[in-house]
Amino acid sequence: MARSTRHLLAVLDELKRIGVEFVSFRENLDTAGLLGRAIMVIIGAIAELERSLIVERVRIGMRRARLDGQRIGRTPLVPDSAAIHRTVSTARASDRSPEDIAFRRPRTVRTA
C-alpha cells in the first residue's frame, strides 16, 4: 500500500479526505479510530525496517561476492564479429554515413 511510513500516512490522510476509511478484516484493524491509525503506523514502520534490512543484506552479499571474485549481474554479450565486418564492408561500399548505418542496426536500450 505504501513504500514508507510517511507515504503510508499520506495515503491514509488522502483516503480520509475523500471519505474512505481503511479497514482490514484479517487483522481486525480500522483506521477510523486513533488506535487503529496508531497500529497502522507501527505496522508500516516495522515493514519499512524489514525492507531496509533486506536491502542492506543484499548489498552486503553482493559486496562479499565481488570480494570472492564472483561476477555480479548478467554475463557480457560477445559481439558477432562477422556481422560487424559485413556491416562495415557494406557501409564502405555505399554512400551512407556512419550515423545512418548505426540507426539502421537494432539497438538495445540500456537502463540505469
N, C-alpha and C positions, 0 to 999 in steps of 0.2 A: 504494500500500500504506500510505503514511503521509503526513501533511501537514508534518512537520518531522523533523529528525534525532532529537530527543527522543522523538517519537511512534514513529519507526522502531525505536529501541532498546527502547521499551516493548513494541511488537508482537513483536519478536524474542525478548525475555525471556518474554513470555506464551506464545509458541509453544514455547519451550524448556521452560517449566514444565509444559506439558501433554504433553511428549514428542514434539514435532514440530520437525524441523529444516527450514529453508528452503533449497531447492536450486534454482538457476536453471541450466537446461541450456544456454540460449542464451549466457549469459555465463560458463558453466563456473564457477559460484560456489556454494560450500557453506558455510553458516553454522555448521556443526558445529565447525569449527576456528577458531582465533584469527585467522588471516589472512583467512579468508572473512568473518568478522564485521567486521574492520577495513576491508576493501574495501567492505562493505555500508554502513558508516558514512560512508566517504568519498563513495560514490555518493550517499547520502542528503544529505550536506552540499552537494554540488555541485547537486543537484536543488533543494534549498531556496534556494540562492543564485540559481539561474536563475529560480525563481518570484518571488523578491523583486525581481530586476531587471526582470522583465516588469511587475509591479505598479507599480514606480517609473516605467517608461517610459509606461505607460498614464496614470498621474496627470499626468505632465509633458505628455503630448499633450492631455489634457483641459483642463489649465490653459492651454496655448497656444491651444487652440481658443476657449476663453472670452475670452481676451485679444484674439483676432482677431474677436470678435463672433459666433462661431458658436454656435448653440443646442446644448446637450448634452442628450440624452435625448429622450423622446417629446414630440411636439407636444401642447399642452394641448387638451382637448376643448372644443368650443364648445357651451354649453348650448342645449338646444332650448327657446327662449323660449315658443313656442306651447304646448308640453306643460306647462311650468311654469305658464303662465297658466291653462290648463284645470284643472290640479290645484288651484290656489289658488281659482279660482272655484267648483269643486265643493266644496272644503272650507268655503268661506264659506257656501254654500247648505245645508250639512249640519251636524249637531251633533257632528261628530268633532273631536277635539283635534288640535293640530299634531303631537304625538308619534305619534298613531295614523296619521295620514296619512304621516308620514315613514317609519314602519316598513312601510307597505304598498308604498312605492315601491322598485324594485330598487336595491340598493346595491352599490358596489364596495369590496372590502376593500383597503385601502392597506397596502403593506409598506414597511418602513424601508429 
